[in-house]
């Protein structure tokens, strides 16, 4: 008998029974559920989720929500950071909400959750609440965009953006830095403490509105043994170049960097020592394609080069990826410039969407991006479409002006514009269609895995295999095998 799972390109080990098990919908499916405004048989939701989960052909499944409509309090999952725990387990922290903002009547109210895997990501524990409102009706303040730091003594820190009830441009971007920690591998967590952030030239001049900022990738170890990471900072409404914007993609923003200097001493969160770089007037700025005096640079992603320099890519509102290089471990950065396939080559296209770079186990690099300039039509949004997701293979060119050169891009996965309810995106179905968003990357045992939120709903892992990369030729290198 033909294995239909193989025929569909889906890993045979992820059986239909296992897929349905992951969704955790047994209690929810006790009665009828409402789909697209009509009461359907309860089994329909389960079947749709199982089918849509297979669309991106994942190799690992971390979490499948019970429903897309918010009724199971887990309809949005994003900012999915998977990392190695001190006990050898694979750990994950992410931002969750009952539902996403966007559809009529919806409001995103974020919390931080955490999960663990003892077998390298094949099976995951039920996610545990860390901080933030447990449901949309919980009065606890919103907590968003958590990122982990693990000390050499085994303490796990989770730092995040803590909303205070006051908003700037965007509610879930506005907040102070706060943190919790665990000394038992994530089984329990400390009380939250605020981590002071210094006043910034882009902050609200009256000091009434907290800063708007997001750390979106896993911090890396620096050459001195500390942790280093990039982040986005938005100008407060009072400081911004544009006081009114057509949409959020016109909000002035820059890329800056944080260095966590004393994590291995196991300090309390409030005593964590942070040194900032590319800060204030030296922040990384990129001209907006409609108005070069407006800077829009966001979501820096960093890799280390073989010569020990740091190479950071970032998303912009210019239609392509930009990059910067640091020769002193992130203390200083060159002015950003467009990311080309090679010196004097073509730019790598990208809407205002995630475009991280990761290092493979063999030392080469992969750039995840969406290979379009965004929708610039009348009434369009330059942040979309965010599908398909492409991979470009990168290799180090030590004598080049741009130290990493890239192959042509190959489609890794695609949603085809279908949302998790199984319907095409439309005015009446305003749900997420993006893929390859807010991801992380692991290379355990030479196994390259991209962990990502499929449509900000399913949390899955996708292997980046030698077979997939075969034939991608990077200019200036050896012919591909």
N, C-alpha and C positions, 0 to 999 in steps of 0.2 A: 504494500500500500504506500502511495506517495505521501510524504510528510508535508502537509500544507504549510507548516511553519517555515520549513526550509524554502518552499516555493515562494513565500512572501518575503524572504530575505530576513526573517526574524530568527534569533538564536533558538535552536531547538530546546535548550535547557529551560527557557522561559515559557513554560506551557500555559495554555489558556487557563487551566485551573489555578496555576500560580499567579497569573496576572489578576484574576478576579479576587484571589486571596489578598493581594497587595492593596486593593482599593479599600479594604476595611469597611465595606458597605453593608454587611449583613444586618446590622441593627437598623440602618436607615431604610433598607429595602423591605421592611415589614409591611409597609403600606404604599399607596400610590404616591408617585412623585409628579411634579409639574414640570413639563418640558415645553419650552417655546409657547407658553401660555395655554397649553392643553394638558389635561390629565392623561398620562400614559400608564401602561402597565409598568410595574416597578422594575421588572427585569430589563426594560429598555435602557435605563440609565447605566446599568452594569455592562450591558453589551456595548453601548456607545463608548464608555470609558475604556473597555478592553480593546476595542477597535482603534480608538484614537491613540492609546498608549503604544500600539504597534507601529503607528505611522512613521516615527523617526527611527525605527529599528534599533532600540536600545540594547545594550549588552548587560546592563545592570539596572535594577529598579529600586530606588530608595523609598519613594513615597508616592502613593496615588490617593488623592482626596476622594471623599464620598460623593460629592456633587459639585457642579460648577455654579450653582445658584446661591451659595452661601448658607444653605440650610444645615450643612454639616460642619460649619465654622472653620473650614479649611480650604476655601475655594481659590486662594491665591498663595503661591509658594515661589519665592525668588531669592536672589542674592545667596546662592547655594555654594557654601564654602566647605569642601571636604579636605581633611588634613589628618596627619598621623598623630595618634595619641601617645602619651608616655608609656602606656601598657602594651603597645603593639597593636591595639585596635585601630580601626579606621573610624574617624569621628566626623560629624557634620553639624554645622550650625546654619540656620537660614531664617529669613524673615517670612512670617506667615500672617494672613489676614482672613477674616471670614469670606471676603470677596474683594475683587479689584475695583479701583475707581474707574469710571468710564461709562459703564452701562447705566441707564436711567435709574435714579433712586439709590445708587450704590455709594459707599464711602469706604475707603481703605483705612483701616485702623490696625496698625501693625503690632505684632508681638515677636519675640525671639524664641525659637524652639531648637532642640538639640537631639541628635540621635547617634547611635553607636553600632558598629558592625565588627564582629569577632572574626569574620572569615573573608576579609578583604573587599567587602562591599556586595557580596552575594545576598546576604540577609541582613536586615536592619531592624533594630529595636523600634518599638512604637515611640514616636517623638515625645520628648518631655518639655514641658513649658519651662522657660528660663526667666523671662521678665516681660512685662507688658500686659495689656488687657487680654484676658482669656477668650473673650467674645466681643462682638461689636457693642454690646450693651454694658460691658464692664467699664466702670469709671476710671480704672487705672490709666495713667498716661501712656501714650503710644511709645513703643520702642522699635527702632528700625536699624537695618544695615549693620548687623553685628559682624565682627571679625575676631578671630582667635589669635592668641599668643600663648605658647607653651614654654614654660621655664625649664631649665636643665634639671631642676629639682622635682619636676612633674606637676607643677601647678598649672592649671588651664585657666587663662583669662579670656573672657568674652567682653569686648568693648563695643559700644554702640552709640547711636544718636538717640538721646532721650528728649522727646518733645515735652515742652513745659506748659503747653496751652496757648502759647503765643506763636503766630505764624508770620513768616516773611512772604516770599513769593509762593512757596509750596509747603504745605503743612508738614508733610512727612520728611522733608529735607531740613526743617528748622528745629534746632535743639542743641543742648549741651552735650559734651562727651561724658559718658558714664560707663561703669564697668562692674562686673561680678567675677568671682573666681570659684574654682572647684579644686579640692585636694583629694578627691576620690574618683578621678577619671570621668567626671561629668554626671555622677549619680546624684549629687546634691550641689547647691550653689549658695554662695554667700549673699548677704544683703548688698544692694547696689550702693555705689558711692560715685559722686561726681568727680571728674578729672578736669582740673582747670585748663582752659584754653586761653592763650594771651589775647588781648585786644588786637584787632586787625584793621588795616585801613579800609577794608571793604565792609566792615561791620556797620550796623545801624548807629548813626552818630549820637543818638540819644541813649543808646545802651538798653533800649526796651525790648528789642527783638534779638533773640539768640542767633548765632551764625547759621548759615545753610551750608552743609558739608556732608560728604559721603566718602568713606573708605570702602572700596568695592572689591578689592582682591586680597588674597592671603599675603600678609607681611612676609618678607624674606629675611634671612640672616645677612647682616652686613659683614664687612671684613674684620670688624672688631668684636664680633659676637653678639651685637645687639640686633634689634629688628628694624626693618626699614620698609616703608610702604608709601605709595602715592595716594592722593585724594583729590576730589573735586571741591572747590569752594565757589559759591555763587555770591555775587555782590548783593548787598541788601537793597531793597527798593529805593531807599533814599540815596544810595551811593551809585546805583547802576547807571550805565551810559544811556540806556533806554528806560524811561520811567513807565512807559506802557508798551506791552508787547503783543504781537499777534497770537503767539502761543509760547509755550515754555521753551522752545528751541531758540528763542531770541533773548533769553535771560543771560546777562553777562556772567561769564564763569572763567575760572583759571585752574590750572593744575599746580599743586604744591606737594610737599613731601614731609613725612614725619619719621623721626628716628626714636625708637623706644630704647633707652639706654640702660635700664636697671631691672629688666624683667627677671633675669636669672637670680636676683636677690630676693624674689618672692615678696615684693612690696605690697601693701594695701593698694587698691586701685587709686585712691586719692593721692598716693605718694609715687605713682609712676612718673618717671622723669622723661619728658619728651623734648627733643630738639627739632626745630623746623628748618626746612631749606626750600629754595625757590619760593620764597615767602614774600608777600606784599608786592613791592615794586619789581622784584626779581621773579615773580610767578610766571609760569609758562602760559603765553597767550597766542591765540591763532585768530586771524581776521575772519569775520563773517562774510560769506560770499556776496551778500547784498550791500554791506557797509563795512569796509575794512577798519573803521575806527572802533567797531564793536568787536570785542574779543570773546570767543566761545571755544574753550578747550576743557575737556572733561575726561574722567575715567582713565587716568594713567595706569598702564600695565608695564611691569619691569622685568627684564631678564638680565643676567650677567653674561658678558662676552668672554671669550677665552683669554683676552688680554686684561681682564678684571674690570674693564669699564662697565658702566650700567647703560642699558639701552631701553628707553621708554617709548611706547606708542600711546596715542590718545585719540579719542573721538572728537570730532569738530563739526561745525556747520559750514564746511567749505566744499563738501562732496567727496572728500578723501581722508584717509588716515594721515596723521602727522606724527613726527617723532622728535626726540631729543636725546642727547648723549651726555653722560657725566664721566669725567676722568678721575674724580676724587671720591668715589663711593657715595655719590649723591649729595655732596655738600654744595656743588655748583653744577649748573646745567647750561648747555648751549641753547641759543634761541631755536625754537621749534621750526621744522621745515617739513614739506610734504614727503611722505613715505613713497619711494619709487621702487619699481621692480629691480632696478640696478641703477648705478650712476648714469645720469642723463636718460633714464628710462621713463616709462609711463607711471603715473600715480596709481595707487591702489585705492579703488573707489569704496566709499562707505557713507551711508546715511548717518544721522545722529543716533547711533546705536552702538552696542558693545563691540569692541574689536580688540580683544586681548591677544597677547603673544605669550607663548609657553615654550619651555625648553623640553625637548624629547629626551628619553633615556640615553640615546646615542650621541647627544650633544648638539644635534641640529635643532631647528626651531620651527614652530608652526604659528601662523597668524590666522585667527578665526575672524571672519568678517562677512559682509553681506553683498559686496560687489555691485552696489548701485549708488547713485548720488542722492537718493531720497526723492520724494514726490514734490516737485517744484511747480506743479500745475496750480491754477487759480483755486484757492481754498484747500490746497494740498498741505501735507505735513512732511518736512524734510527728514523726520525721524523714521519714516516708513517708506517702503516695506522692509521688514526685518526677516525675510525669508527669500530664497533658500539661504542656509548657512554654508559658507565656503571655507576651505583650507588652502592657504598658500604655504609652501615649504620654504624655509629660510636657512641660509648657510652663511657662515662668517667669511668675510673678504677683508683680511687685515690691511691691505694696501689701498682699499677703496675709500672714497669720501664718505659714503653711506656704508657703515661696516657690516650690515646684514643685507644680502640680496635675496630676492624671492622668485619662486617659480610662478607660472600662471596658476590661477585658482581653480580648484575642483570642488564640486558640490559634495558636501558631507551629509546633509540632511535637509529635509524640506517639509513644510506643513501644507504647501499648495494653497495657502489662504483659507484653510479650514480651521475653525475654532474647535475647542474640546467638546462642544455639544454636537459635533458632527456636521455642522452647517457652515456654508461659506460666510465669511465676514461680509456684512452689509449694514445699511443704516438701521435695520431692525435687529441686527445681531452684532452689536459692538463689543466683541470680545477679542482677546489677544490671539494673534496669529504668529508671533515672533518665535524664533528658535535660535539656540546658541546664544542665550542672553545670561548675563550675571553668573558666569561659570567659574569653575576652578579645575585644577589639573593635578593628577597624581601619576607617578612613574614607578610604583612599587614593583620590584623584581623585573624591571624592564618592561612592565605592562603600562603603556601610555593610555590613560583614561581621561576623557573630558567629561566632567560632571556638570550638568546644566539643567535649568528649569525649562522644560518643553512647554511653551506658551504660558509661562509663569504659572504652571499648574502641576504637571507631573515632574517629579525629581528623578532624573535618570542619569546613567553613565554610558558613554559611547567610546569604544576602543578606537584609537588611532593606530591602525596596524601598518606593518610594512607593505602588505598587499595594497592597502588604500593609497599609500604614498608612492608606490612604484610608478615610475614613468614621469613623475614631476621633476622637471629639469630646472635647476637653478642656474642662471647665467654665470659664466666664468668658472664653472666647475667641471667635473668629469661627466661624460654622457650617462644618462640614467640607465639602470639595469633593466 
